[in-house]
Each structure stands twice: as structure tokens, then as C-alpha cells.
């Protein structure tokens, strides 16, 4: 027994090492995400193993963002290659800090500026977790109910961080917090074949395995796409047996001896924000995963991108700007942009001129426009756009390349009807797949 105790304490020391807990949390988050997917041939996961320092170095060494390896993988190898499939969302399990720090030499703000450009060019939102350092703390469990994100980000030393919100491209960036439980502490249940008795001593939050919430957000986006082919329903909590909207209901839980029988009485979050803090996080352009009262589930109540919409002169213009900065709206219009670019890619290089390309693209868009005001149900699902227009122009001095402007007005499953999006891109002939 004494030897078992000594071995158990050694195991605790190994399992609770910070870097190992972080690594375990990442792999457990990925496993949870993949295991929870609805079986659907159109929902795919591709994995890239790359350290944050390597990504930062790649973007830093490139003269422009479109000369980086990251851009080549995300854009050129999908849009620019025959048979390529554009990415719908990228999640990066890197905890973003407001600036360099001991043990973290990377300037995260500079990297985010470059990533925003890659995401915007590829019409692919990039979701990243916020580090507790962004809140001025070492760990989320240190936060109290008076913590204000907007107050922290108004500090003079966060001026570069605030400048990110003014960039149009940051509509394709999103930050999410807090962390979720990666696994409960190991229990001595007597099931080991070697009869070794081990019960993990993980009574403190800093001894637990936590997973960043990017996997939870990816799961609700994949679920919405699998159910509706339209990734709008990724926010809000509706009562019912089946999780919909922004509800996350299959996270690992940990039970305590004092818990009553039945479902766990609390969500497995490292930090449970108050209602005021959730609104504050949204104002600070950060997506918050919050627990549902007296329930084991959590949900995303709002899904702002990092872009802070500017103030306009009219209510309708303000509404349009606000909707265009929501992640679910960006996901939806990006799917149309992907298809328009792929269709245009296949037409460019043929004998078709700009008016012919424009006519064919417009006819395809018209098939998704509803002719009925206030359409709902199956009609809205089949025709998710209220209006759509496309303009294609030749690029002077650039044979084989057309400029394309897409105007979309989506309405299906979105909070505000009437807002429109303007997307600008190039249509370039594809390279042959190697």
C-alpha cells in the first residue's frame, strides 16, 4: 500500500505538469469533437499539427499574407486547384494573448492581423481561444463576478488590440472563452487488470485537464450544417430534448459525493460568467460559452466576430453593420461565396467572357432567392436568400482573371432580416491537381 501511494503521487506529478495537461486537453477536445459529429458525408475534419510559433514565423517571413504557406494551404490548394474543397471554418487551439510575455515571445496581435487577411480572402472564419492573460489573470478560475472585459480592453496598453476590431477583415476572426473540462479526475474503480489502485488527487482547478472552447463552437457549427445545410443556428438555447442552436450538451462532467442523484447540477466550465459578464464579453467582441441555470449543459448566447461595426447614420445601416459582424452570418454568406468562386474558377479560362460568366452566376443565385415576403419553414430553407446580385468585370492587364462582387441578403434562421453583405473577390482559372 505504501508503494502504491508513492507511485500514485508520482503519477499525479506527471499528469499535472502544465504542458502535459495542455497537450492532453487538446487531443481530448479533438476526440470529443469527432466522436460527437452527426454522421454526414459533407462534414469533414482535416488536421494540421503546427505550433503557434511556427505559424507566426511563416506569416512574419512572408512579404504579404498571400505569399505565406498558410495562405497556400487554405486558399491556393483549395480554390486554385481543380477538385479543391474550400474550408468552412478553421479552429486553432492556440490561446491568444494581448502581447508578448515571458515564455511567449510571439506578437499575437500581428499574427491575428495576418490571419484575418487569410480568412477574408478564403471566406473562411478562423476561431481561436482567448487566453486568461487577456483578462489580466493567470487562469480562468481566478476571475470574480466583478471582472469586466470591456474595462480591461480600454486600458492604454491595449490600443493595438482595440485596433484589430476596426479592420473589416476581422469579421473572419472570432475568439472564444472559457475552457471546458477535458476529463474528470481518474477514479479508483477497481477495474484495472493489474490491480494497481490509483485515484487521481486533482482537487484544485489548476490540476484538472481543461479543453479550449473552440471545439464546442466547432461542434455546434457542424451540427447546424449537418441538420440544415446552413450554419446559422449556432447561438441561443431553446428548450427541448434535442440540443439545437448554441447548446452544448455532451461535455465531460465530474460528479462529487455531495451531488444529488440525477444529471450533474453544473456545467463543466472553468469559469461560469454572469449574465452581465456575458453581455460584456459580447461587447468586447469575444464569444462566451456560458452555463445554463441549474442544468449540466452550456450554450453560446451570442457569436460576435472580432470586428466591431462602426456607427452609421441610420438605424437600418447600424442593423446591417451589426449583423455582418456576427459569426453565424459570416459562415452563411461564406458558403455562397465558396460556390460562386468555384463556379467562376471553372468558367474562367474557357471561351466565356465576363458578361457570360456573370449571367451564369446570377442565374444560379436566382435559384436560391425566395419570391415570397416573410417566407418561413421549408420555403425559407430552400430559398435562404431575399436578394442576391453578382457583378463580374475583366481585370485590365490580367488575362484569365475577372473581378467579382457578390451582394447577398440572407434571411433564413438569422436574427435580422434585411441586412445585406458585399463580398469582393477574384475569379482565376484553376491549376491542375498534381
C-alpha positions as a LaTeX table, in Angstrom:
\begin{tabular}{lrrr}
\hline
Residue & $x$ (\AA) & $y$ (\AA) & $z$ (\AA) \\
\hline
Unk1 & 0.00 & 0.00 & 0.00 \\
Unk2 & 2.84 & 2.38 & 0.81 \\
Unk3 & 4.44 & 1.71 & $-2.57$ \\
Unk4 & 1.10 & 2.24 & $-4.33$ \\
Unk5 & 0.78 & 5.58 & $-2.55$ \\
Unk6 & 4.25 & 6.68 & $-3.65$ \\
Unk7 & 3.58 & 5.64 & $-7.25$ \\
Unk8 & 0.22 & 7.44 & $-7.17$ \\
Unk9 & 1.88 & 10.67 & $-6.05$ \\
Unk10 & 4.44 & 10.33 & $-8.85$ \\
Unk11 & 1.64 & 9.82 & $-11.36$ \\
Unk12 & $-0.10$ & 12.93 & $-10.01$ \\
Unk13 & 3.08 & 14.96 & $-10.50$ \\
Unk14 & 3.40 & 13.74 & $-14.10$ \\
Unk15 & $-0.27$ & 14.14 & $-15.07$ \\
Unk16 & $-0.49$ & 17.61 & $-13.54$ \\
Unk17 & 2.53 & 19.02 & $-15.37$ \\
Unk18 & 1.26 & 22.12 & $-17.19$ \\
Unk19 & 2.45 & 21.27 & $-20.71$ \\
Unk20 & 1.20 & 17.69 & $-20.48$ \\
Unk21 & $-2.24$ & 18.84 & $-19.26$ \\
Unk22 & $-2.39$ & 21.30 & $-22.15$ \\
Unk23 & $-1.45$ & 18.60 & $-24.66$ \\
Unk24 & $-3.94$ & 16.12 & $-23.22$ \\
Unk25 & $-6.65$ & 18.77 & $-23.27$ \\
Unk26 & $-6.06$ & 19.45 & $-26.98$ \\
Unk27 & $-6.26$ & 15.80 & $-28.01$ \\
Unk28 & $-9.26$ & 15.12 & $-25.79$ \\
Unk29 & $-11.02$ & 18.14 & $-27.28$ \\
Unk30 & $-10.38$ & 16.87 & $-30.80$ \\
Unk31 & $-11.56$ & 13.36 & $-29.88$ \\
Unk32 & $-14.73$ & 14.75 & $-28.28$ \\
Unk33 & $-15.42$ & 16.86 & $-31.39$ \\
Unk34 & $-15.02$ & 14.00 & $-33.86$ \\
Unk35 & $-16.89$ & 11.44 & $-31.75$ \\
Unk36 & $-19.84$ & 13.81 & $-31.40$ \\
Unk37 & $-20.31$ & 14.58 & $-35.09$ \\
Unk38 & $-23.58$ & 13.75 & $-36.78$ \\
Unk39 & $-22.75$ & 11.17 & $-39.45$ \\
Unk40 & $-22.67$ & 13.23 & $-42.63$ \\
Unk41 & $-20.51$ & 12.85 & $-45.71$ \\
Unk42 & $-20.30$ & 16.65 & $-46.11$ \\
Unk43 & $-18.94$ & 17.27 & $-42.60$ \\
Unk44 & $-15.20$ & 16.65 & $-42.76$ \\
Unk45 & $-12.28$ & 17.30 & $-40.43$ \\
Unk46 & $-8.75$ & 17.93 & $-41.62$ \\
Unk47 & $-5.98$ & 18.17 & $-39.05$ \\
Unk48 & $-2.85$ & 20.32 & $-39.23$ \\
Unk49 & $-0.26$ & 19.96 & $-36.47$ \\
Unk50 & 1.61 & 23.26 & $-36.22$ \\
Unk51 & 2.90 & 25.18 & $-33.24$ \\
Unk52 & 1.84 & 28.82 & $-32.83$ \\
Unk53 & 5.46 & 29.94 & $-33.13$ \\
Unk54 & 5.74 & 28.13 & $-36.48$ \\
Unk55 & 2.57 & 29.76 & $-37.78$ \\
Unk56 & 3.76 & 33.18 & $-36.61$ \\
Unk57 & 7.14 & 32.69 & $-38.29$ \\
Unk58 & 5.50 & 31.67 & $-41.57$ \\
Unk59 & 3.28 & 34.77 & $-41.65$ \\
Unk60 & 6.07 & 37.06 & $-40.46$ \\
Unk61 & 8.55 & 35.96 & $-43.12$ \\
Unk62 & 6.09 & 36.37 & $-45.99$ \\
Unk63 & 6.32 & 39.76 & $-47.72$ \\
Unk64 & 2.49 & 39.70 & $-47.96$ \\
Unk65 & $-0.04$ & 37.37 & $-46.37$ \\
Unk66 & $-0.82$ & 35.78 & $-49.74$ \\
Unk67 & 2.79 & 34.62 & $-50.04$ \\
Unk68 & 2.67 & 32.59 & $-46.83$ \\
Unk69 & 2.44 & 28.81 & $-46.61$ \\
Unk70 & $-0.73$ & 29.22 & $-44.57$ \\
Unk71 & $-2.41$ & 31.07 & $-47.44$ \\
Unk72 & $-1.17$ & 28.47 & $-49.91$ \\
Unk73 & $-2.72$ & 25.63 & $-47.89$ \\
Unk74 & $-6.02$ & 27.35 & $-47.13$ \\
Unk75 & $-6.62$ & 29.25 & $-50.37$ \\
Unk76 & $-4.48$ & 28.18 & $-53.30$ \\
Unk77 & $-4.64$ & 24.41 & $-52.74$ \\
Unk78 & $-8.45$ & 24.53 & $-52.47$ \\
Unk79 & $-9.73$ & 27.42 & $-54.59$ \\
Unk80 & $-6.84$ & 27.37 & $-57.05$ \\
Unk81 & $-6.69$ & 23.62 & $-57.68$ \\
Unk82 & $-9.18$ & 21.55 & $-59.64$ \\
Unk83 & $-11.13$ & 19.37 & $-57.22$ \\
Unk84 & $-10.25$ & 21.53 & $-54.22$ \\
Unk85 & $-12.80$ & 21.89 & $-51.40$ \\
Unk86 & $-12.86$ & 25.23 & $-49.54$ \\
Unk87 & $-12.76$ & 25.18 & $-45.76$ \\
Unk88 & $-15.95$ & 26.22 & $-43.97$ \\
Unk89 & $-14.28$ & 27.02 & $-40.63$ \\
Unk90 & $-10.82$ & 26.79 & $-39.15$ \\
Unk91 & $-10.35$ & 26.29 & $-35.41$ \\
Unk92 & $-6.92$ & 26.84 & $-33.93$ \\
Unk93 & $-6.18$ & 25.51 & $-30.46$ \\
Unk94 & $-3.83$ & 28.38 & $-29.61$ \\
Unk95 & $-4.61$ & 30.56 & $-26.61$ \\
Unk96 & $-4.37$ & 34.17 & $-27.76$ \\
Unk97 & $-2.67$ & 36.73 & $-25.53$ \\
Unk98 & $-2.70$ & 40.55 & $-25.77$ \\
Unk99 & 1.05 & 40.67 & $-26.42$ \\
Unk100 & 4.43 & 39.02 & $-25.87$ \\
Unk101 & 5.20 & 37.75 & $-22.37$ \\
Unk102 & 7.83 & 35.63 & $-20.60$ \\
Unk103 & 7.72 & 32.22 & $-22.24$ \\
Unk104 & 5.53 & 33.61 & $-25.05$ \\
Unk105 & 7.69 & 35.68 & $-27.44$ \\
Unk106 & 5.09 & 35.87 & $-30.22$ \\
Unk107 & 3.29 & 39.14 & $-31.00$ \\
Unk108 & $-0.22$ & 37.67 & $-31.23$ \\
Unk109 & $-1.78$ & 40.93 & $-32.48$ \\
Unk110 & 0.50 & 40.92 & $-35.53$ \\
Unk111 & $-0.34$ & 37.28 & $-36.23$ \\
Unk112 & $-4.08$ & 37.96 & $-35.91$ \\
Unk113 & $-3.80$ & 40.78 & $-38.46$ \\
Unk114 & $-2.31$ & 38.36 & $-40.97$ \\
Unk115 & $-4.74$ & 35.56 & $-40.15$ \\
Unk116 & $-7.69$ & 37.91 & $-40.65$ \\
Unk117 & $-6.46$ & 38.63 & $-44.18$ \\
Unk118 & $-6.10$ & 34.91 & $-44.92$ \\
Unk119 & $-9.59$ & 34.19 & $-43.57$ \\
Unk120 & $-11.18$ & 37.05 & $-45.51$ \\
Unk121 & $-9.54$ & 36.09 & $-48.80$ \\
Unk122 & $-10.61$ & 32.47 & $-48.30$ \\
Unk123 & $-14.09$ & 33.32 & $-46.96$ \\
Unk124 & $-13.23$ & 31.07 & $-44.03$ \\
Unk125 & $-13.79$ & 32.24 & $-40.43$ \\
Unk126 & $-10.93$ & 31.37 & $-38.07$ \\
Unk127 & $-11.85$ & 30.66 & $-34.44$ \\
Unk128 & $-9.28$ & 30.83 & $-31.65$ \\
Unk129 & $-9.43$ & 30.57 & $-27.85$ \\
Unk130 & $-8.74$ & 33.58 & $-25.64$ \\
Unk131 & $-6.03$ & 33.16 & $-23.03$ \\
Unk132 & $-6.77$ & 34.09 & $-19.40$ \\
Unk133 & $-3.96$ & 36.63 & $-19.86$ \\
Unk134 & $-6.38$ & 38.64 & $-21.99$ \\
Unk135 & $-8.39$ & 39.11 & $-18.78$ \\
Unk136 & $-5.29$ & 40.01 & $-16.81$ \\
Unk137 & $-5.27$ & 36.72 & $-14.87$ \\
Unk138 & $-3.25$ & 33.51 & $-14.98$ \\
Unk139 & $-6.22$ & 31.12 & $-15.04$ \\
Unk140 & $-9.95$ & 31.50 & $-15.66$ \\
Unk141 & $-10.85$ & 30.18 & $-12.22$ \\
Unk142 & $-9.19$ & 33.28 & $-10.72$ \\
Unk143 & $-11.85$ & 35.56 & $-12.21$ \\
Unk144 & $-14.53$ & 37.04 & $-9.97$ \\
Unk145 & $-18.03$ & 38.36 & $-10.66$ \\
Unk146 & $-16.81$ & 41.97 & $-10.95$ \\
Unk147 & $-14.39$ & 41.29 & $-13.80$ \\
Unk148 & $-15.13$ & 43.48 & $-16.85$ \\
Unk149 & $-13.63$ & 42.61 & $-20.22$ \\
Unk150 & $-14.52$ & 45.92 & $-21.82$ \\
Unk151 & $-12.85$ & 47.84 & $-18.98$ \\
Unk152 & $-9.69$ & 45.75 & $-19.35$ \\
Unk153 & $-9.55$ & 46.23 & $-23.11$ \\
Unk154 & $-9.99$ & 50.01 & $-22.76$ \\
Unk155 & $-6.63$ & 50.23 & $-20.99$ \\
Unk156 & $-3.99$ & 52.32 & $-22.85$ \\
Unk157 & $-1.68$ & 49.31 & $-23.24$ \\
Unk158 & $-4.41$ & 47.51 & $-25.21$ \\
Unk159 & $-4.54$ & 50.12 & $-28.00$ \\
Unk160 & $-3.10$ & 47.72 & $-30.60$ \\
Unk161 & $-5.62$ & 45.09 & $-29.56$ \\
Unk162 & $-8.50$ & 47.55 & $-29.99$ \\
Unk163 & $-7.23$ & 48.47 & $-33.45$ \\
Unk164 & $-7.99$ & 44.92 & $-34.60$ \\
Unk165 & $-11.71$ & 45.49 & $-34.13$ \\
Unk166 & $-11.72$ & 48.32 & $-36.68$ \\
Unk167 & $-10.48$ & 46.13 & $-39.53$ \\
Unk168 & $-13.11$ & 44.76 & $-41.93$ \\
Unk169 & $-11.16$ & 41.52 & $-42.27$ \\
Unk170 & $-11.62$ & 40.68 & $-38.58$ \\
Unk171 & $-15.20$ & 39.65 & $-39.41$ \\
Unk172 & $-13.43$ & 36.40 & $-40.24$ \\
Unk173 & $-11.81$ & 36.10 & $-36.81$ \\
Unk174 & $-13.50$ & 35.02 & $-33.57$ \\
Unk175 & $-12.24$ & 34.50 & $-30.03$ \\
Unk176 & $-13.96$ & 32.18 & $-27.58$ \\
Unk177 & $-13.70$ & 31.51 & $-23.84$ \\
Unk178 & $-13.56$ & 29.95 & $-21.23$ \\
Unk179 & $-12.22$ & 26.38 & $-21.07$ \\
Unk180 & $-14.29$ & 23.24 & $-20.62$ \\
Unk181 & $-13.45$ & 20.11 & $-18.65$ \\
Unk182 & $-11.33$ & 17.73 & $-20.73$ \\
Unk183 & $-11.89$ & 14.73 & $-18.49$ \\
Unk184 & $-12.86$ & 14.05 & $-14.87$ \\
Unk185 & $-10.15$ & 13.02 & $-12.43$ \\
Unk186 & $-9.20$ & 9.35 & $-12.60$ \\
Unk187 & $-11.06$ & 7.29 & $-10.01$ \\
Unk188 & $-10.09$ & 4.06 & $-8.26$ \\
Unk189 & $-12.91$ & 1.86 & $-9.52$ \\
Unk190 & $-11.11$ & $-1.47$ & $-9.23$ \\
Unk191 & $-11.32$ & $-2.16$ & $-12.96$ \\
Unk192 & $-7.59$ & $-2.28$ & $-13.72$ \\
Unk193 & $-6.35$ & $-5.74$ & $-14.74$ \\
Unk194 & $-3.02$ & $-5.21$ & $-12.91$ \\
Unk195 & $-4.91$ & $-4.38$ & $-9.69$ \\
Unk196 & $-2.99$ & $-1.14$ & $-9.22$ \\
Unk197 & $-5.13$ & 1.16 & $-7.08$ \\
Unk198 & $-4.91$ & 4.76 & $-8.26$ \\
Unk199 & $-7.16$ & 7.70 & $-7.52$ \\
Unk200 & $-6.01$ & 10.99 & $-9.00$ \\
Unk201 & $-5.62$ & 13.80 & $-6.48$ \\
Unk202 & $-6.91$ & 16.73 & $-8.56$ \\
Unk203 & $-8.83$ & 18.81 & $-6.06$ \\
Unk204 & $-7.63$ & 22.15 & $-7.41$ \\
Unk205 & $-8.67$ & 23.69 & $-10.76$ \\
Unk206 & $-5.04$ & 24.06 & $-11.82$ \\
Unk207 & $-4.67$ & 20.28 & $-11.51$ \\
Unk208 & $-7.53$ & 19.46 & $-13.91$ \\
Unk209 & $-7.34$ & 18.82 & $-17.63$ \\
Unk210 & $-9.10$ & 21.66 & $-19.46$ \\
Unk211 & $-10.00$ & 21.95 & $-23.12$ \\
Unk212 & $-10.42$ & 25.22 & $-25.01$ \\
Unk213 & $-13.96$ & 26.06 & $-26.12$ \\
Unk214 & $-13.09$ & 26.17 & $-29.84$ \\
Unk215 & $-14.11$ & 22.52 & $-30.10$ \\
Unk216 & $-17.52$ & 23.28 & $-28.59$ \\
Unk217 & $-18.11$ & 26.06 & $-31.13$ \\
Unk218 & $-16.97$ & 23.84 & $-33.99$ \\
Unk219 & $-19.40$ & 21.17 & $-32.81$ \\
Unk220 & $-22.47$ & 23.43 & $-32.93$ \\
Unk221 & $-21.45$ & 24.78 & $-36.36$ \\
Unk222 & $-21.03$ & 21.24 & $-37.72$ \\
Unk223 & $-24.37$ & 20.20 & $-36.20$ \\
Unk224 & $-26.19$ & 23.15 & $-37.79$ \\
Unk225 & $-24.65$ & 22.41 & $-41.18$ \\
Unk226 & $-25.49$ & 18.70 & $-40.95$ \\
Unk227 & $-29.11$ & 19.42 & $-39.97$ \\
Unk228 & $-29.91$ & 22.36 & $-42.24$ \\
Unk229 & $-27.02$ & 22.72 & $-44.74$ \\
Unk230 & $-27.00$ & 26.29 & $-43.41$ \\
Unk231 & $-24.74$ & 27.14 & $-40.42$ \\
Unk232 & $-26.90$ & 29.86 & $-38.88$ \\
Unk233 & $-28.27$ & 28.02 & $-35.82$ \\
Unk234 & $-25.18$ & 28.21 & $-33.63$ \\
Unk235 & $-26.41$ & 30.50 & $-30.87$ \\
Unk236 & $-29.15$ & 30.58 & $-28.25$ \\
Unk237 & $-30.72$ & 27.91 & $-26.07$ \\
Unk238 & $-34.15$ & 26.50 & $-26.87$ \\
Unk239 & $-35.91$ & 24.07 & $-24.54$ \\
Unk240 & $-36.28$ & 20.54 & $-25.85$ \\
Unk241 & $-34.84$ & 17.06 & $-25.80$ \\
Unk242 & $-32.52$ & 17.59 & $-28.75$ \\
Unk243 & $-29.73$ & 20.14 & $-28.49$ \\
Unk244 & $-30.09$ & 22.90 & $-31.08$ \\
Unk245 & $-28.78$ & 26.40 & $-31.57$ \\
Unk246 & $-25.80$ & 27.12 & $-29.37$ \\
Unk247 & $-26.43$ & 24.37 & $-26.81$ \\
Unk248 & $-23.51$ & 22.08 & $-25.99$ \\
Unk249 & $-24.80$ & 19.02 & $-24.13$ \\
Unk250 & $-22.23$ & 16.22 & $-24.26$ \\
Unk251 & $-19.22$ & 17.70 & $-22.49$ \\
Unk252 & $-17.39$ & 15.54 & $-19.94$ \\
Unk253 & $-18.71$ & 16.02 & $-16.39$ \\
Unk254 & $-17.38$ & 15.35 & $-12.95$ \\
Unk255 & $-19.60$ & 14.31 & $-10.09$ \\
Unk256 & $-18.94$ & 14.96 & $-6.44$ \\
Unk257 & $-20.07$ & 13.00 & $-3.42$ \\
Unk258 & $-22.35$ & 15.81 & $-2.26$ \\
Unk259 & $-24.17$ & 15.98 & $-5.62$ \\
Unk260 & $-27.80$ & 14.82 & $-5.63$ \\
Unk261 & $-28.84$ & 11.88 & $-7.84$ \\
Unk262 & $-29.62$ & 12.65 & $-11.47$ \\
Unk263 & $-27.85$ & 14.83 & $-14.04$ \\
Unk264 & $-24.85$ & 16.87 & $-12.84$ \\
Unk265 & $-26.11$ & 20.18 & $-11.39$ \\
Unk266 & $-23.46$ & 22.34 & $-13.02$ \\
Unk267 & $-21.85$ & 22.80 & $-16.47$ \\
Unk268 & $-18.21$ & 21.66 & $-16.74$ \\
Unk269 & $-16.71$ & 25.12 & $-17.28$ \\
Unk270 & $-13.56$ & 26.59 & $-15.74$ \\
Unk271 & $-15.40$ & 29.91 & $-15.43$ \\
Unk272 & $-19.15$ & 30.44 & $-15.38$ \\
Unk273 & $-19.82$ & 34.03 & $-16.42$ \\
Unk274 & $-22.72$ & 36.04 & $-15.03$ \\
Unk275 & $-25.35$ & 37.45 & $-17.41$ \\
Unk276 & $-23.71$ & 40.88 & $-17.18$ \\
Unk277 & $-20.29$ & 39.41 & $-17.93$ \\
Unk278 & $-21.68$ & 37.51 & $-20.91$ \\
Unk279 & $-23.04$ & 40.77 & $-22.36$ \\
Unk280 & $-19.75$ & 42.45 & $-21.52$ \\
Unk281 & $-17.82$ & 39.74 & $-23.37$ \\
Unk282 & $-20.02$ & 40.20 & $-26.43$ \\
Unk283 & $-19.39$ & 43.95 & $-26.33$ \\
Unk284 & $-15.67$ & 43.18 & $-26.16$ \\
Unk285 & $-16.11$ & 41.05 & $-29.33$ \\
Unk286 & $-15.47$ & 37.73 & $-27.56$ \\
Unk287 & $-17.76$ & 34.68 & $-27.74$ \\
Unk288 & $-18.63$ & 33.29 & $-24.32$ \\
Unk289 & $-19.72$ & 29.73 & $-23.56$ \\
Unk290 & $-22.00$ & 30.02 & $-20.53$ \\
Unk291 & $-23.73$ & 27.51 & $-18.31$ \\
Unk292 & $-27.50$ & 27.11 & $-18.32$ \\
Unk293 & $-29.02$ & 27.72 & $-14.91$ \\
Unk294 & $-29.32$ & 24.54 & $-12.78$ \\
Unk295 & $-28.52$ & 22.39 & $-15.84$ \\
Unk296 & $-25.42$ & 20.46 & $-16.92$ \\
Unk297 & $-25.47$ & 21.98 & $-20.42$ \\
Unk298 & $-23.79$ & 25.15 & $-21.65$ \\
Unk299 & $-24.61$ & 27.37 & $-24.62$ \\
Unk300 & $-23.32$ & 30.14 & $-26.82$ \\
Unk301 & $-25.73$ & 33.04 & $-26.36$ \\
Unk302 & $-24.07$ & 35.41 & $-28.83$ \\
Unk303 & $-21.46$ & 34.82 & $-31.52$ \\
Unk304 & $-19.73$ & 38.12 & $-32.34$ \\
Unk305 & $-16.70$ & 38.18 & $-34.57$ \\
Unk306 & $-13.72$ & 40.30 & $-33.56$ \\
Unk307 & $-14.92$ & 43.10 & $-35.85$ \\
Unk308 & $-16.61$ & 45.99 & $-34.07$ \\
Unk309 & $-19.10$ & 47.53 & $-36.52$ \\
Unk310 & $-18.81$ & 51.30 & $-36.97$ \\
Unk311 & $-21.61$ & 53.67 & $-36.08$ \\
Unk312 & $-23.76$ & 54.63 & $-39.06$ \\
Unk313 & $-26.26$ & 57.43 & $-39.65$ \\
Unk314 & $-29.45$ & 55.35 & $-39.79$ \\
Unk315 & $-30.95$ & 52.50 & $-37.78$ \\
Unk316 & $-31.11$ & 50.25 & $-40.83$ \\
Unk317 & $-27.44$ & 50.86 & $-41.59$ \\
Unk318 & $-26.49$ & 50.12 & $-37.98$ \\
Unk319 & $-28.55$ & 46.93 & $-38.11$ \\
Unk320 & $-26.80$ & 45.89 & $-41.32$ \\
Unk321 & $-23.37$ & 46.51 & $-39.81$ \\
Unk322 & $-24.27$ & 44.62 & $-36.64$ \\
Unk323 & $-25.50$ & 41.53 & $-38.50$ \\
Unk324 & $-22.48$ & 41.49 & $-40.79$ \\
Unk325 & $-20.24$ & 41.18 & $-37.72$ \\
Unk326 & $-21.99$ & 38.03 & $-36.40$ \\
Unk327 & $-20.08$ & 34.80 & $-36.93$ \\
Unk328 & $-23.16$ & 32.80 & $-37.97$ \\
Unk329 & $-23.96$ & 35.36 & $-40.69$ \\
Unk330 & $-20.38$ & 35.28 & $-41.95$ \\
Unk331 & $-20.47$ & 31.47 & $-42.06$ \\
Unk332 & $-23.66$ & 31.51 & $-44.14$ \\
Unk333 & $-22.62$ & 34.06 & $-46.75$ \\
Unk334 & $-19.20$ & 32.43 & $-46.99$ \\
Unk335 & $-20.79$ & 29.20 & $-48.22$ \\
Unk336 & $-22.36$ & 31.08 & $-51.13$ \\
Unk337 & $-19.06$ & 32.86 & $-51.81$ \\
Unk338 & $-17.27$ & 29.49 & $-51.94$ \\
Unk339 & $-19.62$ & 28.12 & $-54.59$ \\
Unk340 & $-19.55$ & 31.31 & $-56.66$ \\
Unk341 & $-15.74$ & 31.23 & $-56.65$ \\
Unk342 & $-15.62$ & 27.54 & $-57.59$ \\
Unk343 & $-18.10$ & 28.01 & $-60.41$ \\
Unk344 & $-16.24$ & 31.08 & $-61.62$ \\
Unk345 & $-12.91$ & 29.26 & $-61.38$ \\
Unk346 & $-14.18$ & 26.55 & $-63.70$ \\
Unk347 & $-15.57$ & 29.08 & $-66.20$ \\
Unk348 & $-12.52$ & 31.35 & $-66.31$ \\
Unk349 & $-10.02$ & 30.20 & $-68.90$ \\
Unk350 & $-12.74$ & 28.98 & $-71.23$ \\
Unk351 & $-14.11$ & 30.94 & $-74.14$ \\
Unk352 & $-16.61$ & 32.73 & $-71.86$ \\
Unk353 & $-16.28$ & 36.47 & $-71.39$ \\
Unk354 & $-17.20$ & 38.48 & $-68.27$ \\
Unk355 & $-20.90$ & 39.06 & $-69.16$ \\
Unk356 & $-21.40$ & 35.35 & $-69.83$ \\
Unk357 & $-19.78$ & 34.38 & $-66.52$ \\
Unk358 & $-21.89$ & 36.97 & $-64.70$ \\
Unk359 & $-25.10$ & 35.72 & $-66.33$ \\
Unk360 & $-24.45$ & 32.11 & $-65.38$ \\
Unk361 & $-23.57$ & 33.00 & $-61.78$ \\
Unk362 & $-26.62$ & 35.24 & $-61.46$ \\
Unk363 & $-28.92$ & 32.51 & $-62.73$ \\
Unk364 & $-27.50$ & 30.12 & $-60.13$ \\
Unk365 & $-28.03$ & 32.67 & $-57.33$ \\
Unk366 & $-31.59$ & 33.31 & $-58.51$ \\
Unk367 & $-32.41$ & 29.67 & $-57.75$ \\
Unk368 & $-31.89$ & 30.42 & $-54.03$ \\
Unk369 & $-33.92$ & 33.64 & $-53.78$ \\
Unk370 & $-37.40$ & 33.50 & $-52.29$ \\
Unk371 & $-40.14$ & 35.32 & $-54.14$ \\
Unk372 & $-42.39$ & 35.44 & $-51.06$ \\
Unk373 & $-42.10$ & 38.12 & $-48.40$ \\
Unk374 & $-41.83$ & 36.61 & $-44.92$ \\
Unk375 & $-41.41$ & 33.05 & $-46.19$ \\
Unk376 & $-40.70$ & 30.51 & $-43.48$ \\
Unk377 & $-40.34$ & 26.79 & $-42.86$ \\
Unk378 & $-39.39$ & 24.64 & $-45.83$ \\
Unk379 & $-39.70$ & 27.54 & $-48.28$ \\
Unk380 & $-37.16$ & 29.60 & $-46.34$ \\
Unk381 & $-34.82$ & 26.62 & $-46.07$ \\
Unk382 & $-34.98$ & 26.00 & $-49.82$ \\
Unk383 & $-34.63$ & 29.70 & $-50.67$ \\
Unk384 & $-32.41$ & 31.20 & $-47.92$ \\
Unk385 & $-31.78$ & 34.50 & $-49.73$ \\
Unk386 & $-34.06$ & 37.51 & $-50.01$ \\
Unk387 & $-31.93$ & 39.02 & $-52.74$ \\
Unk388 & $-28.63$ & 38.38 & $-54.50$ \\
Unk389 & $-26.64$ & 40.08 & $-57.24$ \\
Unk390 & $-23.28$ & 39.41 & $-58.79$ \\
Unk391 & $-21.08$ & 41.62 & $-60.96$ \\
Unk392 & $-18.15$ & 40.28 & $-62.99$ \\
Unk393 & $-15.64$ & 42.58 & $-64.68$ \\
Unk394 & $-12.49$ & 41.92 & $-66.65$ \\
Unk395 & $-9.20$ & 42.83 & $-64.95$ \\
Unk396 & $-7.23$ & 45.18 & $-67.23$ \\
Unk397 & $-3.78$ & 43.79 & $-67.86$ \\
Unk398 & $-4.63$ & 40.48 & $-66.15$ \\
Unk399 & $-5.82$ & 38.00 & $-68.77$ \\
Unk400 & $-7.55$ & 34.96 & $-67.33$ \\
Unk401 & $-8.69$ & 36.84 & $-64.24$ \\
Unk402 & $-12.02$ & 38.53 & $-63.51$ \\
Unk403 & $-13.04$ & 40.78 & $-60.64$ \\
Unk404 & $-16.23$ & 39.63 & $-58.90$ \\
Unk405 & $-18.52$ & 41.49 & $-56.49$ \\
Unk406 & $-21.25$ & 39.50 & $-54.73$ \\
Unk407 & $-24.19$ & 41.14 & $-52.92$ \\
Unk408 & $-26.19$ & 38.78 & $-50.70$ \\
Unk409 & $-29.22$ & 39.34 & $-48.47$ \\
Unk410 & $-29.79$ & 36.18 & $-46.38$ \\
Unk411 & $-32.86$ & 35.71 & $-44.22$ \\
Unk412 & $-33.19$ & 32.05 & $-43.17$ \\
Unk413 & $-32.63$ & 31.40 & $-39.42$ \\
Unk414 & $-30.95$ & 34.78 & $-38.91$ \\
Unk415 & $-31.96$ & 37.31 & $-36.27$ \\
Unk416 & $-32.43$ & 40.31 & $-38.51$ \\
Unk417 & $-33.95$ & 40.17 & $-41.97$ \\
Unk418 & $-32.95$ & 42.81 & $-44.49$ \\
Unk419 & $-29.24$ & 43.11 & $-43.83$ \\
Unk420 & $-27.01$ & 42.69 & $-46.87$ \\
Unk421 & $-23.41$ & 41.64 & $-47.45$ \\
Unk422 & $-20.97$ & 42.80 & $-50.09$ \\
Unk423 & $-18.13$ & 40.40 & $-50.88$ \\
Unk424 & $-15.31$ & 41.16 & $-53.30$ \\
Unk425 & $-13.02$ & 38.53 & $-54.80$ \\
Unk426 & $-11.15$ & 37.44 & $-57.92$ \\
Unk427 & $-12.09$ & 34.61 & $-60.26$ \\
Unk428 & $-8.96$ & 32.87 & $-61.52$ \\
Unk429 & $-8.58$ & 29.72 & $-63.60$ \\
Unk430 & $-7.65$ & 26.62 & $-61.61$ \\
Unk431 & $-4.36$ & 24.78 & $-61.70$ \\
Unk432 & $-4.37$ & 21.08 & $-62.49$ \\
Unk433 & $-4.33$ & 18.87 & $-59.41$ \\
Unk434 & $-0.98$ & 17.11 & $-59.05$ \\
\hline
\end{tabular}
